[in-house]
């Protein structure tokens, strides 16, 4: 799935003009950085739909602190011009990961911001340009991590405690939740990610006789339905 990550709004003569879709696309919805590799890559392209170049800036931030930057990684090039119909590759390089756990994944966010240049037509106008930022998940996966993501989903422990749903993830993998059905009815209140080694208590009503069906996002950004389970 390719995500459009930038757009701009034009303001002229005191009113809003129709906004134009930008053409910068991110080649993936997530990046899995295998610790045994020297780097991970992410492709970017400018489709050229609006015929203008973009200034592209990229950085990594902690998952739980989106406004900060992560010291564990650098991205090269961090800032560059992407011309219409051009492509480029972001190289994500681990530089300070010795303190990260070796028995479970670490989760970060990879941010891509694109700022459009003025077209020839806009250069003579009073134009306000707004960059949009796309953020995708960056998983740092240590080399010694046992098992797999599907196995981690199978090992999730679902319990009804005090009439509410509690789920425990004993694995070393981050389980990204897409949807949860309880007795074929969609439930709200699940976290976006069930982190490794965590126990999540929710406000979702649950009985031991209920049937749960989890849909999760795999490493390729696809939604996968897990086998139905009952609390235990």
C-alpha positions, 0 to 999 in steps of 0.5 A, a space after each residue: 500500500 502506498 501512502 500519499 504524504 504531502 499536500 498544499 492549500 492555496 490561499 489567494 485573493 482572500 479565499 481558499 482555492 481548491 487544494 491540490 493533491 501532492 505526489 510524494 508516496 511512501 513505499 511501505 506502511 511499516 519498516 522492520 529493522 533486523 538487528 543483524 542488518 547494517 540498515 533498513 530501507 524505505 522508498 519514496 517517490 514523487 509521482 509528478 501529479 502536480 509537476 513540482 518538486 518537494 523538500 522531504 525531511 525524515 526522522 525517527 521518534 520514540 513510539 511513546 513520545 512522538 514529539 521527540 527524536 530518537 537517538 538510536 537511529 539516523 536517516 540518510 539523507 535526512 533532508 533532500 529535494 525530490 523532483 517530479 517523477 523522481 525516486 529516492 531511498 531512505 536509509 535507516 541506520 542503527 547508531 545507538 542501540 546497545 541499550 535496547 532489549 535483546 529479547 523483544 522488539 523495540 517500537 519507534 515511529 518513522 516520520 516523513 514530511 514533504 513541503 511542496 515548492 511553488 509552481 510557476 503559476 503560484 509564484 506570482 500569487 499569495 500562496 500558503 503552503 502546508 506540509 503533511 506528515 506521514 508517520 509509520 511504525 519502525 520495529 527494531 527486531 533483535 537477532 536472537 528473538 525466538 518465534 514469529 509474529 503469528 505465533 505471538 498472536 496465538 500465545 496472547 492470553 485473553 481473560 475476563 477479570 471483573 467482567 472486563 477484558 484483559 490481554 497479556 502478551 508473553 512474547 517478544 513481538 509487538 502485536 498491532 491491533 486492527 480489529 477485535 470482534 466479540 461474538 461477531 460484534 466489533 469492540 472499541 477500546 483495544 490499544 493500537 499495539 499490545 506490546 511485548 511482555 505487557 498486560 493490558 486491562 481494558 474497559 471492554 465487557 467480557 464473559 468467559 463464554 464469549 468468543 473473540 476474533 482478533 485481526 492484526 497487522 502483519 509485517 507487510 501491512 496486511 490485515 490477518 484474522 487470527 483463529 477465534 478464541 475464548 477467554 481462559 
